[in-house]
Amino acid sequence: MKAYFFFALKRLIQLICVIFAGCSIAFFVSHLSPISPVESIIGRVSGQSSYSPEAIENLRAALTEMFGLDVPLHEQYFNFLRRLAVGDFGPSLLAFPRPAIELVMLALPWTFGLLTVSTLLTWLIGNVAGGLAGYYQNSRLLKALGILAIAIQPIPYYIVAFMMVIIFGFFWPVLPISGGFAMNVRQAWTPEFVLSVLHYAILPAASLTIVGIGTWFLGMRALVSNIVTEDYVTFAELGGVKRNRIVFSYVMRNAMVPQLTSLAMTLGAIFSGTIITEQVFSYPGLGSLLVTAVNRGDSATTLAVSCIAVIAVASAIFIIDLLHPLVDPRVRAE
């Protein structure tokens, strides 16, 4: 237990370092944007009515102080680190003067739900099907699934998303291709709203799941194909152990360990795929919010989305790392 405590402490320090580095990079990248939030607001206000030059200058000075742009970059950075600890990213241009973190918190549950469901389905279905294909290597059905997985695996997420929009939006319009829920449904924890959310999430989740299954299927099949040649599997078969127990308890359980490591390594890519998929389906998650913020020059919201994404992905990897020694007793904490 003591060794596991030091293992968890080491991973926690790594988590803090990753979050610090990722958020720092996001800060400097967002401040390299040529679009000024101050000038964006002034341009919007000036277009609605006429103001005197003195009023414009006073407004510019007030907005510059509000956004913290009246101090050098290094002071802005230290101010950002202090505000990051309390989740304050400043006002958003998209809904000025509403705080950017509020917009992120409204969009986060949509992305979290879509990402969690699609990742779990992809990982479980791909690994189970791949494990069966690696063990029952003479099955025609599983061989056909292997060929299909090889064909689908290299296709980018957004290509599958566009294909689904074309198929279910024009040729066979049976599923919604845009939005997160029906417009005539009130947002509340009612069966009607939940069913509407699930209905609208089918295509975004399916586009992420279809591509991901191929990757996990091929990886698991390769691992199981090597494990079935091990002596303990042969002895279990000769000893009359039930086939299902051999497949799930002996073979696939050992093959799941490297797949769990792969899941931690690919979470960032999966999140990126989710961002693009949300934009294709106009899903009200972090992806749509991020693209809109970048197009509008909203550096505060862009920075808030980027930092929350870094924290969420790094925390998920941290949790998987903590589970690793518990899943596989062969892994030693030290």
PyMOL commands that set and color helices and strands:
alter all, ss='L'
color gray80, all
select helices_A, chain A and resi 2-30+37-48+53-66+73-84+100-135+140-152+157-171+191-227+231-238+243-280+286-296+299-327
alter helices_A, ss='H'
color red, helices_A
deselect
rebuild
show_as cartoon
